[in-house]
Amino acid sequence: MFDIRVRLGAVLDIDADDRLLPSDGPVRLWVTGVRLVVNRPPHDEWIWVEGVKLSPSGRRGPQTQILVRASKLPPSGPAGEHLPEHGA
């Protein structure tokens, strides 16, 4: 079973290779939710990570959901950064 630890409010840098749709490229995400996936692609375990996309400059973009490889989110990390209180 999964042992995934991602703090709400963490900022994750998700590489294209760690996403279900790598053609969408890498993304920086401010995490607002995480959930397990019942229906998943074969040969890998996937986690839905929900949050707000962040631009390289830190500006907030649209809310999104991304399927991320569970191996990207091991029990020991990533802790991720936290956004400043005032946001971007």
N, C-alpha and C positions, 0 to 999 in steps of 0.2 A: 504494500500500500504506500501511499504518498506520505512523506514527511517534508513538507514545503513550508518555509518561513519567509514571508515577504510582509514587511510592515506597511500598513496603509500610510500614505504620505511619502513613501520612499520614491526615489527617482531611479529608474532602471534604464540602462542603455542596452537595447535589444538588437543584436546583430541580425542581418537578413537571414543567415543560416539557421538561426534559432527560432524563426517564425514559420508558420505554416505556409504563408504566401511570401517567399523570399523576394519575389519580383517587386514587392512594395518597398524594398530597401530597409535599412536600419531605422530605428525609431528611438527617441528618448521619451519616456513615459512617466508621468507623475501618477503613482498607483492610488486608485480609489476603491478597488475591489479585486478579489481573486476567487476563482471557483474551479472545481475539478470538472473534467469533461467525461461524460458517459460515452458518447459516440465519438471515437477518435480514429484518426488514420492508423492503419496497421504499422507495426514495427517501431512504434515510439509511443511515449506517454506525453500528453499535452495538457496544459493548464490555460484557462482563460484568464488573462490579466486585463483588467479594466482601468481606464484612467484618462488623463488629459495629455495629449501630445504636446511636447515642448520643442520649440525651435532651437537651433544651436546657440542662439543668443539668450534663450531662456523664456522667450515669450510663449504664453499659453495658446494652444491651438484647440482643435476640436476634441470632444470626448470620443473615445474609441474603445473597442475590445479587440485584443490580439491573442491568437493562439500561440503560446510559447512552449518550447520543449521543456519538459519537467527537469531535465538535466541542467538547464540554464539556471534553475532555482533550487540548488541543493540546500539541505538543512542548515549548513554552516554559512550560507550567504545566498545571494548578495544582500547585504543589509541595505545598501543604497544610501543615497544622500537624502537630505530633507530639504524641501523648498523653504526659503526664508518666509517668515510670517507675512510679510507684505506682498509675497508673490512676485510675478514678473511684470 
